[in-house]
Amino acid sequence: MRRREALGALALGGLGLAGCGFSPRREPVEGGRLRVATAASSTADTLDPAKQSTAIDYSRGNMFYNGLTRLDAHFRAEMALAEAFDTRDARTWTIRLRDGVRFHDGRPLTAADVVFSLRRHLDPAVGSKARVFAEQFADIRALGTDAVRIELKGANADLPVILGISQFQIIRAGTTNFATANGTGPFRCTEFQPGVRSVAARNADYWRGPVRLGECELFSIADESARINALLSGDVDLIGSINPRITRRLIEAGFPILNTRTSGYTDLIIRLDRAPGDNPDFVRGMKALLDRETMKRAIFRGYATIANDQPIAPTDPYYAADLPQRAFDPERARFHFRRAGMLGARVPMVVSSVAEKSDDIGVLMQDAASRAGLHLTLRRVPADGYWTNSWMKVPVGFGNVNPRPTADIIFTQFFSSRAPWNESGWHNPRFDRLLVEARGSTDEALRKAIYRELQFMVHDQAGIGIPLFLSVLDAYSPRVKGLEARATGGMMGYDFAQHVWLEEA
């Protein structure tokens, strides 16, 4: 549900969201095993929805679980396990649950499961990636067996959208062991080996209707060439994270490309809580080394949109179009490095294939830095374990952020002082106050003004460089049918399994 639509309903004194049915456009072709290779996995892979943080986690989560809502191709909330959301003030919400839904073990879904699933995000021991959102909950209680009431600490018209993110998928009350999955999703978990593979089998009793695939095997092939060769040889049916340079070869070989234009990005991360990032001139100099036009043309072959070191894309209604574009300027960078006392210094920068094209971006920055009087040394680390061992832990490195449905969500998860993924360790009390004010306001003009200021603040102060918003490129066998681009992310927003089918060979 778009925020503007929600606010319009609020102005009329009430807000209700009704369910929407699932209506596949073609007759199901049932059966077969789809084999899918992503770019990265590790022993930190999880079946706990609260801890999901990677593409392979999201893909598994969407197979085994459902949320109260789900996000459509345009980031609007559609009803899922919830049948309706009702509120008059965007602060107190009543959620009516869908009847006839069962977990994979046969137990019916009840309000107790929803209350348990939402409350556990507040437990520090769980380590939820959505805790920063759950902290908005003042009270969560069951209303009988088929309804839940959520009281927020402050108004938030985005609640149906927030509850559609992967971490808020619903588990059975009392679940503490995630060696397997017991959800309400379209597939049952028949095998899960973290860092190795998972196997999902069709849930014949899925409440939304029949699923077409018989099975889905999901694993990782970190090496890009090996991943592409596996597709070409027929060993896999769908692969993620395709190098734009290889698209022509794949198309000529008869393998379609799924081009998803998104607000996701690969970002330069400079930790502000340690040297050399604790010097603002060093940070400004590094941002001036981002040659966005060359990156778009040479690295991404045009499959990207120029960004401006803040995370709101031009397609977003809150995009600050008047924010001056930061230019590629090695001489300006030299000026800042001189002020920082860094001319001639050697600075390591960590790159990895799993942070999409960070290795190629690093090479361009290394060349520009040499002209600016700084020696950047690239340290390439393996994809396996990068997110656990290197991301947000090294002084200078890279991240890779998937699309988020609202400005509030991206700012809350990545830039607020309590953000679980505050990549550069940036803290600004005014930013935090304004973010809360925008979240609770029903004044659209005020909200737009606040989000504009937040973009300026991130651009000027955070230790993040965002050069481009990226298209996600996936490649697949012609046998795979039903794939379509969704702005929510690659592989149909990591929700491909319940929508696709295999043609007979």
N, C-alpha and C positions, 0 to 999 in steps of 0.2 A: 504494500500500500504506500503510495507516494505521501510524503509529509504534507504537501499542500492539500491533498485530498483529505487527509486525516484532520488537518486544521479546519478545513471547510466544514467537515462534519461536526467538529467540536463547536464551531460557531453557531450551529443549529441546535446545540444543547445535548447532543448525544452522538456516540460513535459505535457502530456495529459493523463487524466483518462477517460475512457469510461464507460458507464453504463453496468450493468450486470443484467440479468433477474432473476426472482424469479421462480424456477421450483421445486415444491414439488415432492418428490420421490414417493408418493402414491396418489391415488385418494382421494379427500376430503370426509370426512364423516361429514356432516354438522349438526349443532344443539347441544342442550344440554347446561347446565350451569356447568362450572368448578368452584369449590369452593377451594380457595387457602388460606392457613394460613401461615403467616410469623411469625418471632420471636418477632417483635417489631413494634409498631406504637405509635403515640402520637398526641396531639392536634396541634403539629407543622407540621403534614403531609401537603403536598402542591401539588397543580396542576400547580404551576409555574415552568416550566422547569429550569429556572435559579437558583432556590433555592433547587433543588433536592440534597439530601445528604444521603439517606438511601435506603435499598433494596426495601422497599415497595414503596417509591417515584419513584425509577427507574422502577419498574414493571408497575406502573400506567402510567408513562411517555411514556414508549414504547407502551402501548395500545393506547394512545390518540394522540401522536405526532410522527413526523418524523424529522430527521435532514437532512442536505444537503448530508451527507454521513452516513453510518452506519459501524460498525466494525464487521468483520466476525469472525469466530471461532479462527483465528490466529492473531487477532488485525490488520488486513489489512483493509484499507478503501475501501468500495464498494459504488458505487453511489446510492443515495436515491432520495431526492428531486432535487438534482443536476444531470444533465445529463453528465456533463463533467467539469473538472478543467483544466485550461491551464496556464502555466507560462514558462518563459525562465530563470528566475534568482531566483526563489523561494521567491521573494519579492513582485512582482506585480502579482496578480492572477485574472483571469477572470473565472467566474463561470456561466455556462449556465444552466438554470433551465429546469426541465422536463415539458413537455406540458401536459395539461389535468388533472392536480391535483386540487382538490377542498377541501376547509375546510368543516367541518361538517355542517356549516350553508349554504353551497352551493356556497360560494364565491370562485372564482378561485385564486390559488396561484400566486403572482406576485413578482417582484423584491422588491417592496416597503415593503412587509412582511418580506423578508429576511433582508433588511437593518434595519428595525425597530427592529427585533429580535436580531440582532448582536449588534447594537448600545446600546441597553438598558443595556447590561452587564457593560458598562462604567459608568452608573449612580449609585453613591454610595447608593442612596435611594432604589434601587432595591435589593441590598444585594446579588448580584450574586455570586455563588460559583465558577464561571469561570471567574471572573473579571481579575484575574492574567494573564489569557491567552488573554482576550480581550484587555488588555493594550498593546499588541503587534500591534494592529491595528492602523495605522496612518490615514487611510481614508477608508470609506466604501461608495460606491455610486452605484445607479442603472444605468444600461445601457439599457434604454428602459424598457419594462415590463418583459423581460425574461432573463436578465443577470445582474450580479453584479460584480463589480470590488473591490477587497480588496488590499489595499496598506499596507504592513507591515513596521514597523520601522526598521526591520532587516530581513534578509533572514531566512526562516524556511521551510524546505522541508517537515516537518510533518504537515503542515496546513490541508490537507485532513483528517488526522487521528484525529487531535485536534477537528475539526468540527464534528466529529462523536461521541464525548462524549455527555452524556445525557443532560447536561445543555445547549447545543447549539441547542436543538430542536426548530423548527420554530413555532411561533404563528402568529396570524393575526395582522396586523399593527393596533396600537392604543389600543390593549388589556391591560386593567389595573385590571380587576376583574377576579379572578381565583376561584370563587365559583363553577364553572364548567369548563370543558375543551372544547375549540373549536380548534381542531387541524386537521391534515390531516391523522391521524393514522388509524389503522385497526379496532378500536372500538370507539364508541361514549360513552360519559359519561352520564349515566342516574341517578346516585346517587353518592354523595361524602359527607361523614361525617368524618372530620379529627379525627383520633384516634379511629374511629369506623369501617367504612367499605367504600368500593366503589363498584359500579356495572357498568360494561361495556357491551354494546350491540354491536353486529356485525355491522360494517359499510359496507352496501351492495354495496356502490360505491367506495370502497377502490381502489386506483389507481394501487396497486401492484397485485391485483387479489383477488379472493374469499378467505374469512377467514372461517375456518372450524367451530370454536366454535360459538354457538349462543350467549352466555353470559359468563362473567367471574366475579365472586364475590371475592373480595380481602379484607382480614381483618387480624388481628393479634391475636394470642393466645400466650401470653408471657410465660406461664408455659409450660415447655418442656413436662412433663408427660401428661398434658391435650391436648397438640398439638398432641402427638403420639396417645393417646386414641381416639381423634377425627378422625384420619385417620383409625385406626383399626375398629372403629364402623361404618365407612362409612359416617360420617358427613362432612368430607372434602375429596378432591381428591388428593391434593398435599400439602406437608408441607416442609418448609425450615429449615435449621440449625439443622440437626440431630446429636445427640450424637453418636460418633463412637461406644460406648459401646452397643448401642441398635440395631446396624445394623443386627446382626445375628438373633435377635428375629423377626425383621420385615421381613427379607428374608424368614425365616422359616414359617412365617404367610402368605407368598405369596405376599408381597409388595416389588416391585423392589426399588433399591437404585440407584440414579444418583450420581456417584462419579466424581466430577470435580476437576482436579488438577490445581491449580492456583498459582499466585504470590501474592495472598492476605495474610494477616497476622494479628494476634493479637499482639499488641505491648505494652510493658511496657513504660509508659510515666512519666518522671520526669521533672517537670517544673524547668527550669534553672533560672527563674526570681524571685524565692522566696526560702526561706529555706524549707527543707535542701538541695534542688537541686542546690542552688547557690554555693555549695562547690563541686568542681570537684572530690574530693576523695570519697564523698558519692555516686556520680553517678557511678564512676568506681566500687565501692564496690557492688552496686546493680546489675550491669551488670554481675558481677562474680557469682551471685547467680542463674543465669539461667541455670538449668540442662536440656539441650536440648534433650539429648538422652532419659532421663526418661520421659520428656514431650511427646516426639514422641511415645514412647512405651506404657506408662501407660495411658496418657490422650487421645491421638489421635489414638491409636491402629494401628500405622503405616501409617495413612492417612496424612502424612506431610513430608516435606523435611527440613533438617537442614539449618537454616539461620545464619547470622553472623552480626546482629545489623546494617544492611544497607538494603535498600529496593529492590535491583536488584537481581532477582532470577537466579539460575544457568542456566536456559534455555534461558536467555536473551543473545544476542550476545555481549553485553557490560559488562557482568558479570566479576568482578575482581577476577579471580580464585586464584591469588597470595596473596590476603589479608589474613593474618594469622587468623586462627579460634580462636575466644575467647573461652577459656575453662571455664567449671564450676569449681570453686576453692574457697570454703568457707574460706580457710586460707588467700588467697589473698584478699578476701573481708574483713576479719578481719583487715588486714594490713591497708587497705584504710579507714575503719571505725575508726580505732585508730587515723590515721592522721587527720581525719575530726573531731575528738573529739566526736564521736557518739557511742562509746562502751557503752552498757547498755541503750541506748536511746530507747524510744518508738516512732515508726513512723507509722501513719495510712496509709493504702493503700486501695483505693477504688476499688471494683470489682463489676461486674454485669453480669448477664447471657447474656445480649445483646452484650457484648464484648466477643466474643466466647471463652469459657473455661477460662476466666480470673479468675474465682473463683477457679478452680482447679490449675491453674498456681500459683495463690496466695498462696494456701496451701503448694505447694512444696517450694516456695520461703520463706514462713514463717518458715518452718522446717530448711531450709538451713541457714536462717538468725540467728536462735537461736544458731547454731553451730559457727556462725561468730561474736557473741556477740551483735547482734541487735535484738530488739523486734519489729517485724512487726505485727501490729494489723489489721486484715481484716475488712473493713467496707463494707458490702454488701448492695447495693442500688437497687431499682426496675428497671426493664428494661424500664418501662414507664417514659419518660422524661430524661433518662440517658444522651443522646447526647446533650440535651439542658442545663441540670443543673449541670452535673458532668464532662463530657469529656472536657479536656483542661482547666478545672477550678480548679481542686484539685491538691495539690502538687505532689502526687504520685497516679497514677491510670493506666487505660488501654484504648487502642483504638482498633479499628477493621477496617482495611483498605482493601477495595475491590481491585481487580486487576486493574492496569492501563496499557494502551497499549504501552507506550514508556518510556524510562528512563527520557526524558525531562519532561513528564507530571507528573510522580511521584515526581521528585525533585522539580518541579515548584509548585505543589499543597501542598507539605508537608514539604519542607526543605528550600526553598528560604526565604529570610528575609520578603518578602511581601506575602508569602504563606497564603491563607485563612485558611488552617489547619496546621499551623506550631505548631505541638502538644507540643513540649517542649520549645517553645519560643527561639529557637536557631537562632543566627544571625552571619553570617560570610561574610564580604564584598568580600573576594576572591572567596568564593563559588558562590556568586551571579554573579560576573564577568565571571567566567569560564562557568557557566551555559549558559549565553547569548552567549559566544563565541562558545560553542559546538552546540548550536541551529542553528547558522547561517553559520557554516563552511561546506564546501563541501569536506573537506579532511577527509576521513574515518579514517585514522591512527591517526590524531590529535583528532578527536572526541572520539575515543576509549581511548586514553590516558587521555583526560579530564574526561570522565565518570569514569575511574579508580580512578583518584585522588578524585573525588567527593565522591565515595564510601568509600575511606579511611577516608575522612574528617568526614562524617556522623558517621562512625563506631567509630572514636576516640573522637569526640567532641559533637555530639548531645546528648540530654537527652532521647534517644530512645533505647530500647532494643527489638530487633526482634529475637525471638528464633527459629521460624519455619515459613516456607511457607506452607499454609494449603490447604488441599483438602476441597471442599465444598460438603456436603452430604445432598441431598434432598431425600425424600421418596414419593411414589405416588401409587395410586390405579392401578391395572392391566388394568383398563378401559382406563387409560390415554395413548394415543399413540403419537409418534412423538418426545418425549423428547430425547435430546442427549447432551452430555457434551460439553461445550464451555469454553475455558480458560478465557473468558471475565467475568466469574462469575457464581454463582449458578443459578439454574432455567434457563439455556440456556442464561446466561448473562442477566437475568431478562427480557428476551424477549420471554418467552415461549408462551404467549397467542396467537400470530399470527401463531404459528407453530404446535400446538398440537390439538388433537381432542379426543372425547370420543366415545368409542365403546358402542354399545347398551348393556344394562345389560341382 
